[in-house]
Amino acid sequence: MSNQTLREYKLINFNVPIHVINSFDHLVRYKGVSRTSQLLHLMDDFMRSEQLALNKDHELSTFIDSVSLQERQKVTKQLIEDHEPAMIPSASDDFDWEERFK
């Protein structure tokens, strides 16, 4: 076996409860496949389903961002349309403030 072939694989080890591995072994024996083959198949299915879920999450996030942006633009437009300029009081220098209270 060449070094290149060895680098394409990685050995993994993990603990499994006895009852799970016993049931798994019975099932793979019944199906006529190896543990490794079935585990790789399960891993591949998991990755594909997660990729689909991530894509759907991205689509949902994009949709929510779009709706949020539209709502912000709508509110901003409404604020601009409803805006009234501030009323700045004016007073003349010749006005006597005491006259106002009579």
C-alpha positions as CSV (number, residue, x, y, z in Angstrom):
1,M,0.0,0.0,0.0
2,S,1.4,3.4,-0.9
3,N,1.6,6.5,1.3
4,Q,-1.0,8.2,-0.9
5,T,-3.6,5.5,-0.3
6,L,-3.0,5.6,3.5
7,R,-3.6,9.4,3.5
8,E,-7.1,9.1,1.9
9,Y,-8.5,7.3,5.0
10,K,-8.6,8.0,8.7
11,L,-9.1,5.3,11.4
12,I,-11.7,6.3,14.0
13,N,-12.5,4.5,17.2
14,F,-15.3,5.1,19.6
15,N,-17.2,3.5,22.4
16,V,-20.6,2.1,21.7
17,P,-23.1,0.6,24.3
18,I,-23.1,-3.2,24.1
19,H,-26.8,-3.4,23.3
20,V,-26.5,-0.9,20.4
21,I,-23.5,-2.7,18.8
22,N,-25.2,-6.1,19.3
23,S,-28.4,-4.9,17.5
24,F,-26.3,-3.2,14.9
25,D,-24.3,-6.3,14.2
26,H,-27.5,-8.4,13.8
27,L,-28.9,-5.9,11.3
28,V,-25.8,-5.6,9.2
29,R,-25.4,-9.4,9.2
30,Y,-29.0,-9.8,8.1
31,K,-28.5,-7.2,5.3
32,G,-25.2,-8.8,4.3
33,V,-23.1,-5.6,4.6
34,S,-20.1,-4.7,6.8
35,R,-20.2,-2.5,9.9
36,T,-17.9,-0.1,8.1
37,S,-20.0,0.0,5.0
38,Q,-23.2,0.7,6.9
39,L,-21.5,3.4,9.1
40,L,-20.2,5.1,6.0
41,H,-23.6,5.0,4.4
42,L,-25.2,6.5,7.6
43,M,-22.5,9.2,7.8
44,D,-23.0,10.1,4.1
45,D,-26.8,10.2,4.5
46,F,-26.4,12.4,7.6
47,M,-24.1,14.9,5.7
48,R,-26.5,15.1,2.8
49,S,-29.5,15.7,5.0
50,E,-27.6,18.3,7.0
51,Q,-26.6,20.1,3.8
52,L,-30.2,20.2,2.7
53,A,-31.2,21.5,6.1
54,L,-28.5,24.2,6.0
55,N,-29.6,25.3,2.6
56,K,-33.2,25.6,3.8
57,D,-32.0,27.5,6.8
58,H,-30.1,29.9,4.6
59,E,-33.2,30.4,2.4
60,L,-35.3,31.1,5.4
61,S,-32.7,33.5,6.8
62,T,-32.5,35.3,3.4
63,F,-36.3,35.5,3.3
64,I,-36.5,36.9,6.9
65,D,-33.8,39.5,6.1
66,S,-35.7,40.5,3.0
67,V,-39.0,40.9,4.8
68,S,-37.2,42.8,7.6
69,L,-35.6,45.2,5.1
70,Q,-38.8,45.8,3.3
71,E,-40.5,46.6,6.6
72,R,-37.8,49.0,7.7
73,Q,-38.0,50.7,4.3
74,K,-41.8,51.0,4.6
75,V,-41.5,52.5,8.1
76,T,-38.8,54.9,7.0
77,K,-40.9,56.0,4.0
78,Q,-43.9,56.5,6.3
79,L,-41.9,58.5,8.8
80,I,-40.6,60.7,5.9
81,E,-44.1,61.2,4.5
82,D,-45.6,62.0,7.9
83,H,-42.8,64.3,9.0
84,E,-43.8,67.8,9.9
85,P,-41.1,70.4,10.2
86,A,-40.5,71.7,13.7
87,M,-42.4,74.8,14.7
88,I,-39.8,77.4,15.6
89,P,-41.3,80.2,17.7
90,S,-40.6,83.6,16.5
91,A,-40.6,86.8,18.5
92,S,-40.0,90.3,17.6
93,D,-37.7,92.6,19.5
94,D,-40.4,95.2,20.0
95,F,-42.7,92.8,21.8
96,D,-43.3,93.5,25.5
97,W,-43.5,90.2,27.4
98,E,-45.6,91.8,30.2
99,E,-48.3,92.7,27.6
100,R,-48.8,88.9,26.9
101,F,-50.1,88.3,30.4
102,K,-52.6,91.1,30.7
